[in-house]
Amino acid sequence: MENKPINILETQGLSRHYGGVIALSEVSMEIHPGQISSLIGPNGAGKTTLFNCVTGLDTPTFGRANFLGKPITGFRADEVTELGIARTFQNIRLFTELTVLDNVKIGRHCRTVSNFIEAVFHTKRQQREESEITEYALEMLNFVGLSEVSDQTAGNLSYGDQRRVEIARALATKPLLILLDEPAAGMNPLETQELISLIYTIREQGISVLLIEHDMKLVMQISDWVTVLDHGEKISDGEPSVVQNDERVIAAYLGTSDDA
C-alpha cells in the first residue's frame, strides 16, 4: 500500500470564537506540498483569522493545525516562523522609515545564532552573520525585482513595490510555506501580472503558497486548489473549475453580507 504524502499544512476542526462571535467554525483543510492554494470568501468569512491561528498571532478556541504532520497549535509566531512558515499581511507592515534592505534583513534575523552580547561587542561570528544576512537580503530583493531600490526608504516606494518588499522579507526567513494575505490589493494590472509571475517563481523554488485574494481572475488563473469560507465555515473546496461553478460559492458572493 502506497504511503500518503504528508500535507505541508492541515487544519482539523479549527474554530475561533470571540465571545458570542464565531469567526471560524470547525474548518478543516489540507495544503499539499508544491501547490499554489487559495483561500477565498466574502468579507468577514474568517480568512485572515485562519491565517492568524496558523501563524501564532491568535489561538484557536478549538481544533488544531499541523505543519508537515506535526502540531503547531499554540506555538508563538516566532516559533512558527522558525519551523518554516512565513506570511505577509493584508495591511502592509513595513518599517517605513528604514531602508528597503534593512526591512528585508529583519526577516533573515530569525535564522541567526549570535546572541545579544556578541552583537554588543561585534564578535567575529556576529560580523560574519551580519554579512551573510545582508548578502541573503540582497539576493531576495533581486529575486522580487527590487535590488535597485535597496537603499531607498521603504515608505517612499509605490504600494505595489512595498508589497514586493514584504514578500522579500517573508522569503528571507527561508520558508517552506508562504502565506500571502491579499498580495494583489492596491496593484494595477501590470503589477498584478508581475505578481503572478513572482508567485510561480516562488513555487519553482520549492516553496508552497497559500494566498487570500479577492481578485477572482488571479485566483482562478494561478491556483491548484481553492478553499472557500463563508461566515466562518468552509462551504467548498476543490480545483478552480469546480469551485467557481459551485452553487454555494455563487450564492455566497452574490449575497449581501457586510460583516467584517
LUMKE-866386 format. One record per residue: residue in one letter; x negated, y, z negated of N, C-alpha, C in turn. Coordinates in steps of 0.001 Angstrom, whole numbers, plus 500000, padded with zeros to 6 digits. Layout:
N
aXYZXYZXYZ;...
% end
This chain:
260
m499152498804500000500000500000500000499117501245500000;e499383502163500915498564503366501054498863504355499942;n497776504873499334497951505843498255498470507165498800;k499416507762498078499959509055498459498954510150498119;p498650511054499067497704512139498778498190512997497611;i497251513481496811497607514342495681497996515715496197;n499120516241495738499534517592496107498566518597495497;i498265519642496248497395520661495661498147521422494572;l499455521600494754500285522242493731501661521610493740;e502200521389492565503590520957492474504213521511491197;t505472521823491278506219522219490089507313521195489863;q507602520926488606508608519942488236509589520583487267;g510807520851487758511854521431486923511471522755486300;l510689523566487027510186524822486468511339525798486224;s511429526296484996512505527216484616511930528359483788;r512528529543483988512127530701483178513354531509482826;h513606531598481509514758532356481007514259533591480272;y514919534712480495514657535938479742515939536272478993;g516015535788477760517277535942477043518374535171477767;g519432535891478153520521535242478872520340535221480380;v519236535801480866518988535848482303518130534654482716;i518605533910483691517864532756484196517167533165485497;a515865533417485409515103533842486587514723532662487471;l514445531527486842514159530282487558514930529159486903;s515485528268487712516270527173487170515859525851487817;e515038525102487095514667523734487475514175523637488924;v513180524446489237512624524457490593511501523424490706;s511672522492491611510641521503491902510200521680493354;m508899521763493565508387521940494914506997521326495011;e506579521018496219505270520437496466504549521225497556;i503270521494497324502427522142498323501315521161498672;h501242520792499928500263519803500359498946520469500743;p497834519787500533496527520350500912496476520689502396;g495877521842502700495702522240504091496910522884504736;q497999523038503985499209523630504554499242525143504351;i499965525800505257500424527171505040501898527053504694;s502237527349503461503610527212502982504158528576502609;s505467528732502754506105529997502412507219529778501401;l507357530752500523508427530779499531509284531997499856;i510516531757500252511364532864500690512664532887499901;g513411533973500072514696534135499409515018535604499252;p516278535931499016516685537338498840515999537967497635;n516065539278497517515546539958496333516185539372495086;g515363539154494049515882538596492810516015537093492805;a515461536432493824515608534975493917514709534230492937;g513673534890492418512778534236491465511413533895492032;k511094534416493195509855534044493881508610534493493098;t508557535770492740507393536265492010507330535667490614;t508474535400490011508491534735488706507822533372488802;l508084532647489882507440531345490077505934531522490207;f505508532502491005504070532783491124503471533070489752;n504146533893488952503631534272487644503511533063486705;c504483532160486783504453530962485931503332530012486340;v503055529950487622501995529073488124500620529639487796;t500466530963487878499139531574487736498816532057486325;g499660531752485358499345532061483974499712533445483508;l500416534216484337500863535543483919502180535477483153;d502832534344483218504074534121482485504098532649482087;t504911532323481106505005530946480624506402530405480882;p506519529264481547507845528701481809508585528386480514;t509891528524480546510717528122479411510816526607479359;f510959526004480526510989524548480660510200524169481922;g509907522883482045509267522378483242507762522533483206;r507129522153484311505677522167484349505165522429485751;a503899522806485823503205522965487096501929522143487041;n501612521481488148500389520685488246499539521206489401;f498244521223489184497293521596490234496362520420490457;l496355519888491676495579518691492002495866517555491030;g497143517439490683497597516329489850497427516522488361;k496861517662487945496632517898486522497465519082486033;p498043518978484827498916520048484323498168521355484078;i498793522453484465498226523783484207499221524667483454;t500367524123483095501378524907482384500817525410481060;g500952526704480833500463527294479589499023527752479642;f498334527519480757496967527993480892496966529514481052;r495893530154480580495734531584480790495416531861482256;a495636533103482662495394533467484062493948533229484468;d492991533563483584491586533362483924491241531879484048;e491897531048483249491663529604483326492196529041484641;v493351529528485068493927529090486336493014529495487494;t492477530712487412491563531189488454490316530314488525;e489765529973487379488562529152487342488810527766487940;l490027527264487811490356525950488372490397525987489901;g490717527168490475490728527275491926491996527825492533;i492784528578491753493983529232492287493772530742492224;a493890531390493367493774532852493429495095533427493907;r495308534710493658496559535327494101496371536805494394;t497297537342495188497443538781495357498808539163494802;f499082540466494788500302540940494142501175541734495110;q502469541724494822503426542473495633503069543956495617;n502758544479494442502275545855494318500755545798494197;i500071546418495128498613546316495199497980546713493868;r497050545879493400496396546119492113494882546261492293;l494501547242493065493086547545493217492669548619492212;f491376548677491943490814549786491171490503550878492178;t491461551798492332491411552745493449490240553710493392;e489658553917492203488531554850492084487190554165492328;l487187552834492389485955552102492657485786551897494159;t484584551537494544484358551258495961485028549941496345;v485186549769497643485740548523498169484878547340497721;l483562547495497814482645546420497423482792546069495954;d482868547081495091482988546817493654484299546092493337;n485362546420494044486636545723493832486501544236494129;v485797543911495192485649542508495569484674541790494635;k483649542497494188482688541904493251483375541482491960;i484382542226491545485117541881490322485711540480490433;g486222540142491619486788538815491807485751537719491665;r484522537999492056483469536981492033482946536708490636;h483138537639489701482545537505488368483062536298487606;c484210535723488017484718534544487310483817533326487526;r482924533392488527482035532256488823480626532452488257;t480436533449487400479107533700486843478952533026485486;v477705532872485061477441532236483765476676533159482811;s476159534276483311475435535205482435476371535774481374;n475845535977480174476677536493479088476448537990478875;f477146538526477877477093539965477611475675540427477286;i474974539667476467473612540053476069472699540120477287;e472827539142478181471998539141479389472316540353480265;a473598540740480293473974541914481083473364543186480503;v473350543276479157472797544463478498471300544593478767;f470601543464478707469137543502478842468655543204480262;h469612543047481180469275542830482593468239541711482775;t468544540564482230467632539431482349467516539003483811;k466501538193484083466294537748485459467499536965485978;r468051536138485109469222535375485554470374536306485874;q470580537315485029471672538252485271471436539036486552;q470213539454486791469896540189488014470081539320489254;r469674538061489144469847537137490258471328536914490559;e472104536743489498473534536539489687474202537770490292;e473795538942489831474389540173490350474088540332491838;s472876539950492227472516539988493646473368539003494447;e473588537819493893474407536811494571475861537271494674;i476353537934493634477720538451493638477891539472494761;t476936540389494858477001541416495906476982540773497292;e476096539812497477475975539139498774477275538421499141;y477861537731498154479087536985498430480252537936498691;a480325539034497931481400540011498129481318540614499527;l480116540927499984479940541457501344480365540423502393;e480078539158502096480485538085503005482010538024503118;m482700538179501988484167538141502006484742539365502723;l484104540524502549484561541717503261484369541558504760;n483284540941505157483066540662506569484119539682507081;f484477538722506245485476537708506601486831538346506911;v487217539367506133488512540019506348488394541232507271;g487188541479507799487006542553508776486833543931508187;l486292544022506962486164545327506316484749545626505845;s483770544961506398482397545166505939481918546604506157;e482463547272507169482006548629507488482498549680506499;v483471549322505663484002550305504697483665549904503267;s482654549051503093482338548519501764482003549600500746;d481423550717501216481022551765500277482068552861500118;q483206552706500767484269553706500627485080553457499358;t485704554500498854486583554364497697487851553633498124;a488243552612497375489358551753497768490647552536497966;g490868553561497120492099554331497212492222555157498472;n491114555326499207491151556123500437491489555301501676;l491580553990501525491878553132502669493365553162503005;s493690552758504223495091552613504611495738551503503794;y497060551494503765497790550486502987497433549081503458;g497381548895504767497064547586505308495668547133504931;d494708548048504972493337547691504606493221547415503111;q493986548130502291493962547842500860494449546429500589;r495426545983501345495907544601501184494814543602501567;r494041543935502588492958543052503001491846543018501943;v491605544156501292490638544167500203491105543244499077;e492384543297498785492915542445497727492772540965498088;i492972540644499365492776539263499815491304538879499693;a490401539798500068488963539533499935488593539287498484;r489163540075497580488871539895496154489356538532495672;a490536538122496131491052536805495760490157535704496321;l489708535869497555488838534868498175487475534802497480;a487052535905496875485761535932496182485735534992494986;t486888534592494487486942533639493377486696532216493858;k486559532038495176486312530739495807487449529762495485;p488668530102495901489824529270495561489984528061496481;l490739527113496006491222526002496828492633526304497324;l493330527181496587494695527592496927494814529085496688;i495352529803497674495576531234497505497063531529497636;l497585532297496681498985532707496664499062534170497079;l499769534451498151499877535805498691501296536307498483;d501448537367497696502776537907497382503070539081498322;e503891538825499324504282539799500341503073540485500988;p502184539720501583500964540315502155501217541249503327;a502353541098504034502617541945505202503396543211504849;a503767543370503577504556544539503182503797545825503501;g504459546746504178503852548035504499502938548037505701;m502781546879506345501897546804507511502647547113508794;n501931547729509743502521547954511058502377546662511881;p503014546578513056502971545328513842501565544840514160;l500637545761514470499269545347514772498595544750513540;e498773545414512393498191544909511153498770543553510788;t500068543367511059500712542082510767500120540961511613;q499879541233512895499262540221513757497847539904513288;e497121540909512842495776540675512319495846539852511034;l496866540090510226497054539313509006497328537851509332;i498160537604510321498459536233510725497184535504511127;s496354536173511915495077535576512326494198535290511117;l494194536210510153493391536033508950493870534833508145;i495179534678508007495717533547507242495350532227507906;y495425532179509225494994530968509930493516530686509657;t492705531730509665491271531557509435490991531096508013;i491767531603507049491644531150505664491914529655505580;r492968529218506239493301527787506235492183526955506873;e491566527504507912490460526798508582489261526610507656;q489167527440506610488082527309505631488395526254504574;g489519525552504725489889524509503777490687525009502594;i491190526234502683491973526826501593493459526721501940;s494230526129501046495678526051501240496292527406500914;v497414527713501559498032529036501423499509528883501057;l499930529639500061501350529760499723501677531237499683;l502641531668500502502960533082500518504439533347500284;i504704534471499638506042535048499554506108536099500646;e507141536059501449507199537022502537508638537252502974;h508966538537503257510299538886503754510342539002505272;d509176539012505906509126539082507363509392537679507915;m510638537423508298511024536074508712510344535650510008;k510040536607510877509339536258512105507962535706511774;l507278536361510837505975535889510394506093534516509747;v507059534355508853507244533091508136507461531932509102;m508359532123510058508687531041510978507543530741511943;q506721531746512207505590531544513110504448530789512437;i504202531090511172502957530658510538503097529443509624;s504305529152509154504464528173508079504547526734508572;d503910525849507806504106524418507994505322523947507207;w505594524630506103506667524218505196507254525457504542;v508550525488504359509230526641503765510129526169502628;t510037526847501494510925526595500360511766527843500137;v513058527653499922513986528780499794514598528807498399;l514491529963497748515128530177496452516283531158496595;d517283530989495752518377531959495651518896531932494230;h518932533095493582519361533199492177518626532201491293;g517322532048491545516502531204490696516529529724491001;e517324529310491956517439527893492277516902527599493673;k516316526427493824515892526003495155517114525524495921;i517359526141497088518540525755497866518172525013499142;s516896525053499516516500524357500738514985524290500815;d514487523270501487513082523250501862512905522338503072;g511827522570503804511579521775504993510757522557506002;e510632522003507185509947522703508257510765523924508672;p510100524971509197510807526216509518512048526021510389;s511961525150511372513102524949512272514303524385511547;v514053523611510499515149523036509714515749524088508787;v514866524808508086515308525780507092516110526918507716;q515668527421508878516340528585509452517745528262509959;n518044526976510095519383526576510525520234526011509384;d519706526066508173520428525566507008521533526557506634;e522749526093506550523891526979506258523752527664504906;r523146526980503918522966527590502595521977528756502670;v520959528610503501519984529682503672520615530869504383;i521357530595505435522038531660506179522992532420505268;a523732531683504436524685532318503515523965533187502484;a522818532719502004522070533477501001521574534798501571;y521122534782502814520588536015503420521685536943503914;l522860536408504158523962537255504607524811537734503448;g524471537275502236525251537670501067524946539097500673;t525504539522499550525374540925499106524703541023497758;s523867540006497431523177540026496140522228541210496062;d522348541984494962521495543163494770520580542999493563;d520581541780492972519799541630491748518316541717492062;a517532542178491070516097542416491274515276541271490746;
% end
